[in-house]
Amino acid sequence: MKAAVFYNAHDAKVEERPEPKAQEGYILVEVNVCGVCGTDKHIYEGSYPARFPVVPGHEFSGVVVEVGRGVSQFQKGDRVTIDPNIPCGTCHFCRSGRPHFCVNNLTIGQHVDGAYAPLVSLPAKQAYLLPDRMSLDQGAMTEPVACAVHGIDRAQIKPGETVVVLGAGPIGLILMQLAKAAGAGKIIVSEPRESRRRLALELGADWAVDPKSEPLKQIVQRETEYGADLVIEAAGVAETVQQAFDLIQPTGKILVFGACDPKDEIRLFPYNIYRYEWSIIGS
């Protein structure tokens, strides 16, 4: 089979690979839809760790074509989506209910081969059966939506709160819709691309601001009087993380969801965190 393989930063090839098999406890999935994640881009650029060489791709859905010994919950023909993070289940973080910090974690598409290929072999416990009403296209979006749900859970939005979303890419738009579903009263989106601003308004934003030509801080202050209750940084840019502190009110929250470059820095004044009881939340 042909697969895209990352050998190192800026070193990718499409090459022939042997077809994987479903070993004991595993299923073999024929990939139908695979998303291109920002993480894949970061791996290619060398700013996100990976175990090279690796076939990337972790946001995917497909059809089970082979079932390994000991697997009873799936059969050939089942349509599935995948949780790409494979925790060990025994380390401190796994046993305390935080498997996403597993010290022995293996991630499909980062440490083991993923879905930039026709077939993926994976532990059966990582697969979820798709309901009949859900398409394979929608199934491939399950992983990014799940990540965003975790962020919104951590932000603990209260009914009626004002939320500012910085960045209206796919993840920002998912977060925006989830914030609205969680009870946000007003949502202001900041996004330089006109097409994304239009889509944000179609999906429920109250305002969509072009930060390059409109005074975002003044708009937030005008619409909220004291500032936002929550700012969600979804662009993965240090400058917008810094900007978030100018947009929140006392007791406000900042959800840092975008993946900045690990070497990026911002300037913080600890006094303001103390004085205004600000909460900085990672996800």
Secondary structure by P-SEA (a helix, b strand, c coil): cbbbbbcccccccccccccccccccbbbbccccccccaaaaaaaaccccccccccccccbbbbbccccccccccccccccccccccccccccccccccccccccccccccccccccccccccccccbbbbcccccaaaaaaaaaaaaaaaaaaaaccccbbbbbbccccaaaaaaaaaaaaacccbbbbbbccaaaaaaaaaacccccccccccaaaaaaaaaccccccbbbbccccaaaaaaccccccccbbbbccccccccbbbbbcaaaaaaabbbbbcc
